[in-house]
Amino acid sequence: FTFVLQNLTFAGGPVVDGALSAGQHCGLDQARARTQSLCTVQYLLREVHFSPSLFGDPRRVRFGISGGNPVAPIFVSYDGSLGGHRSVVSSKLSGFEQVRGCTRLSATYDGGFGCDTPMRRLNVWTPSRGTLRLRGPGYEATAPDWSAPTFGANAGFLQHDGIWGSGIPRVCCAFTGPTEPYGGYGAVVQAGGAYELEGLALDADAALAFSDDVLGLDGGDAL
C-alpha cells in the first residue's frame, strides 16, 4: 500500500532512530522464515520539510525499525521533500547504484540510493512458487547477498512471504479454488522499466499488483 505524508514539518529533537522510519515491525512474523518481501510499502511525501532545528540522529529517513524489514520500503516524492530525488530505495538493494539516474546518498537518507526516476512496488499474490528471479533495472550484474535481511533480494531473488507465519487463508482475499495458505512476493522496480520474472506462471492462482492509484499512474508510472 501507499502511506501519504502531506504538509508536515519535522522539527526539534532529540531525534532517535531517524525522523521518519519505515516498516516498524513489518515482517517480524516471517523473520525466522527468512522472508519479509511483502513489506513493500510506498511512503509518498508531499510538502514535507525537515527543519534545521532537528538534532540528534541525522537521518531524515530510515529503512527498517524495531525489527522491521529494511530492504523493501520505498520513499517517493514529486516535489522537493526528498532533497530533489523522485525516489529513495534501501542501501541493501545494491544493484540500484548501477541504474542511470540513481546515486548512493549520505547518512541523511540512511545511505540509500536517490533516483531521479520513480521507483515503485511490484507484488505477486500467490501461493509459494519457490524462489523467483526478477531481472531488469536494479537487478543486473549484481552478486546476490544471501545474508540477513537481504536473502538475495539485491540480485532479484524473491522469496515467498507467507504473511503471519502460515499464510492468509484464501477465503479472506476473495479468491476461489484451493484453500492453501496465501501470500506472495514483493520487489522494488523502476516505473517504465522492462523486467522479466522467472519461475512464475500467470494462472488463476496468481495476481500482480503494481504501485497504487494514489500515485496517479502518470508521468511514466507504468511497467
C-alpha positions, 0 to 999 in steps of 0.5 A, a space after each residue: 500500500 501507499 502511506 501519504 505524508 502531506 504538509 508536515 514539518 519535522 522539527 526539534 529533537 532529540 531525534 532517535 532512530 531517524 525522523 521518519 522510519 519505515 516498516 516498524 515491525 513489518 515482517 517480524 512474523 516471517 523473520 525466522 522464515 527468512 522472508 519479509 518481501 511483502 513489506 513493500 510499502 510506498 511512503 509518498 511525501 508531499 510538502 514535507 520539510 525537515 527543519 534545521 532545528 532537528 538534532 540528534 540522529 541525522 537521518 531524515 529517513 530510515 529503512 527498517 525499525 524495531 525489527 522491521 524489514 529494511 530492504 523493501 520500503 520505498 520513499 517517493 516524492 514529486 516535489 522537493 521533500 526528498 532533497 530533489 530525488 523522485 525516489 529513495 530505495 534501501 542501501 541493501 538493494 545494491 544493484 540500484 547504484 548501477 541504474 542511470 539516474 540513481 546515486 548512493 546518498 549520505 547518512 541523511 537518507 540512511 545511505 540509500 540510493 536517490 533516483 531521479 526516476 520513480 521507483 515503485 512496488 511490484 507484488 505477486 499474490 500467490 501461493 509459494 512458487 519457490 524462489 523467483 528471479 526478477 531481472 531488469 533495472 536494479 537487478 543486473 550484474 549484481 552478486 546476490 547477498 544471501 545474508 540477513 535481511 537481504 536473502 538475495 533480494 539485491 540480485 532479484 531473488 524473491 522469496 515467498 512471504 507467507 504473511 503471519 507465519 502460515 499464510 492468509 487463508 484464501 477465503 479472506 482475499 476473495 479468491 476461489 479454488 484451493 484453500 492453501 495458505 496465501 501470500 506472495 512476493 514483493 520487489 522494488 522496480 523502476 516505473 517504465 522499466 522492462 523486467 522479466 520474472 522467472 519461475 512464475 506462471 500467470 494462472 488463476 492462482 496468481 495476481 500482480 499488483 503494481 504501485 497504487 492509484 494514489 500515485 496517479 499512474 502518470 508521468 511514466 508510472 507504468 511497467 
